[in-house]
């Protein structure tokens, strides 16, 4: 799930702070990291789906929430 280069850190692109994407990302981060000392999820507030795709492509994020509409 995480690249070895990041030392178990996972950057997760969400959406704006206070929005549903950010809430989901924060909750996901908590449950994934809660009982696993090897993974640390860093939730990143972004401008949303299109920004998450660009940031993943450029290597700034490992995963991100993306919606197709």
C-alpha positions in Angstrom: 0.0 0.0 0.0 2.7 2.5 0.9 5.9 2.9 -1.0 9.0 1.9 0.9 10.6 5.2 0.1 8.0 7.0 2.3 8.8 4.9 5.4 5.2 3.8 5.8 3.8 7.3 5.3 0.8 7.6 3.0 -0.4 11.0 1.6 -4.1 11.0 1.1 -5.7 13.8 -0.9 -9.2 14.7 0.1 -11.0 18.0 -0.4 -11.6 21.2 1.5 -11.4 21.2 5.3 -14.9 20.8 6.6 -16.2 19.0 3.5 -17.3 15.4 3.2 -14.1 14.3 1.4 -11.9 15.6 4.2 -14.1 14.1 6.9 -14.0 10.7 5.1 -10.2 11.0 4.7 -9.7 11.8 8.3 -11.9 8.9 9.4 -10.1 6.5 7.0 -6.8 7.7 8.3 -7.7 7.1 11.9 -9.0 3.6 11.3 -6.1 2.6 9.1 -3.4 3.9 11.5 -5.1 3.1 14.8 -3.8 -0.4 15.2 -0.9 -0.3 12.8 2.4 1.3 13.8 3.9 0.8 10.4 1.5 3.1 8.5 1.0 6.8 9.1 -1.6 8.4 6.9 -1.2 12.2 6.3 -4.6 13.7 5.2 -4.0 16.5 2.8 -6.7 19.1 2.1 -7.0 19.8 -1.6 -9.3 21.5 -4.1 -11.0 18.1 -4.8 -11.1 15.4 -7.4 -9.3 17.2 -10.3 -6.5 18.4 -8.0 -6.1 15.0 -6.5 -5.5 13.4 -9.9 -2.9 16.0 -10.8 -1.2 15.7 -7.4 -1.1 11.9 -7.7 0.4 12.1 -11.2 3.1 14.5 -10.0 4.0 12.3 -7.0 2.7 14.7 -4.3 0.0 12.3 -3.2 -0.1 8.5 -2.9 -3.9 8.2 -3.0 -6.8 10.6 -3.3 -10.6 10.7 -3.4 -11.9 11.2 -7.0 -15.4 11.6 -8.1 -16.6 11.3 -11.7 -19.6 13.4 -12.5 
